[in-house]
């Protein structure tokens, strides 16, 4: 199969004739890897530069186009032991990178200014109680202004711009009071300096900006990390397709470069890379990823196939059709568009707080000014006091209260295998009272699992080793049982039927019942008995029928029980057959389940739950789940999910176990209560500080101490989200093991690795929960 | 107190140099691969055996 590899879409060419490409690399784990990859590539004639980004697991290669090509570089990496996949950075990611750099610059400027202004301010404060002359104090105030004004103009941009945007849309967010506070504090300080007053507020304004920028940067860093990880996973998952070139030859191309009208070949055992119409060949395809239906469907020329289906038996020639013309995909897209429009009903906690907070603060300041005027104070004194109220209530602690918890909690979730797509996911997860599961690929593992049962281990070993030579998905499940991972020499695969080889001089066959000469018995037992599919093996007159069953995730029972114990209402909505769904629901003791649902019916089911006032967490992985994921209040997908489902989910979870789902719910609930505590702390701080300010007693020193103190308090409280809670004591040990695994996966990008069911851990987990 | 006339500008200048230094490190991409920098010092490939 020496097919040419066409990567032209990923290669950028610079003016000097050099070509450049970015690759996502898997298997990088240590310092040695960097050297091995970089020196290994630089040894190739024509490679100008190779640099591995160890943090992002991405490799940038530059080479002279005439001397070497991209496919050769990937080939070399493979011989070095690293899988590499061409990587096209998403626009969003580049955007966020720029945004992060900008925030960091603002942060640096604010930090520099805050330090220097503080230096001057402390001199003034100590000078005010000793022997500082008025001239020196004025000089220090003017110097502060010189530093603070340009610094605030630069570092305040993120807030000013955002405030201006929402004000134009006639709304309010946290940035509005921040902007008003900063601008007023600076303006007032200039006036005070010009009139030789004792106090100026430059330090308060600039420190406020510094603290707020810290929160904003951390928040952004969390989202960026998630996105980087997700897009690496996306390119590692990207498959290659076999495309017929115009001369009729086969060319290997990345799936993302396929265009409508291309003709592709889909071999048995491969995933259909794009939607299309079959123009030649016949086969059975498994559409479980798309519809949830686990029984393969027979297809031949003229039938539509959808990306994500698995081709079981025969080779198919497919003509790729433009996205959106397929009936099913079209339907899903239409439903998605409708659902996404209706989804802006959740208001983030921070914005809710801002909506309440801003009017209250501004009203208090106005009332203070009016009150002092009525009490006979001068206009100047009244305004100074009102501004002091604004400054001291500037939502420093409030603005930190929520991002700080989000950052800490999402870090903890990341370590336990949950990757968040957006920051407010945590808030929405915490409010969930109903969990809706999809079955195929969510409650069950994406791959089938062999039921060994009473099969003679010797026979099984031979079958499993023979299976190593097959591409069939059922055979792939069987290979896990091969103790010697050595395929038999000269094994022959007959497409759509099975593999055969000579073992100890006698022919062995693995495949369909008729292929193994079991035709009569096969009639008695249908190939899809209950929820299992069957694969047959025959050797030297002995036969075995090996059921390959969709198996529950190893800890599904424990996690589902734990979720039920948390008082959550559990529902299964599946596109699969009645019998299959019923069996799973029964094993998990979930009483509410529905089968044979179309995407639209799934949406309707979730919407009716929402109408009853439930907040729904949807967990699903298929194309048919994508609209349902978008409809639910919050959604989770396994990392093995289809691209469309991943894009719609609020969070992804890694690995074979369902534990991350429970972690996500528990950690979010804890985080939400910490957010509430933090808001309460901030409010208490204001309740104490505002009367002092209203009474006109605030000096800049008090403002600075109060502001930093409350920010510190809130941040320290947020750090508590790192630690577990008493609710599920056994969780800590369980989290640590799953965290170790998630780490391994994140660094090795081996999301599909098989893990033996941690039976001992699970039963202990169950015991503790029941106790 | 006349010493302030040149001490304060000097202090500011030093701070400004630090700020510009940081901007330079940011621009030259020194924060792009934080974990990589830590492990890249380990191999001794600059020492001739």
Interface residues (C-beta under 8 A of the other chain):
Chain A: X30 X31 X32 X34 X35 X39 X52 X53 X54 X55 X56 X101 X104 X105 X108 X109 X112 X115 X116 X119 X120 X133 X136 X139 X143 X147
Chain B: X1 X4 X8 X11 X12 X15 X16 X18 X19 X22 X23 X26 X31 X32 X33 X34 X35 X36 X39 X40 X42 X43 X45
